[in-house]
């Protein structure tokens, strides 16, 4: 195995094990959220600034849906993140991307919690 592919093998093993679970969880999250919006008739609040947190949550879900259903199957992430000559650099990129997504998730959840408490 050449040095460029050394970093991909552990990721491929993890993806093979957890990709089906992640896909099902993302689909269920989207379906349940859509059902709640539909059943409660709250589609009209999506254009109100006070419910911007809801738009942010839908956008955050869309990021993960695109990652799992489009970007990962097309191999775009492996090409851009792990195409570096140095596998350690690819893993640093991968970690940075996850850190940004985690930070974004924390902001979105904090905004929703703050809105729920009247802030």
Phi, psi and omega in degrees: 000132180281167186294335181289329182267355183299324181281341184281327185302312178297322179295317180299322179295318179292315181299317180300323182282321190250353180300315179299320179295317180295318180298316179295317181296319180292318177297315180296321177297315179294317180295317181291322177295317177298319178298316180297318177297318182291311186294324181270354179069033184262017179300328183292341181279351182295338179262007180264131181302329181295339180252030178299331178298327180291319175298320179295321178294320178295319177297320178296319176297319179298323177301312181291323178298317178296318179299314187279324186260344182238300188293314182293313179296330178281350179078015182294318182295315179298323181292314185277324183274318186255013179279358181293152177296327182260114180301328179297324178294321177298318178294325177295319177298316180299315179295319179297318179298317179293324178295318178296315179295321177296314178299318178297318178298319179297318179296316181296314180293321178296320178296318178294318179295318179297318179296322179294338179258012174087013179270000000 
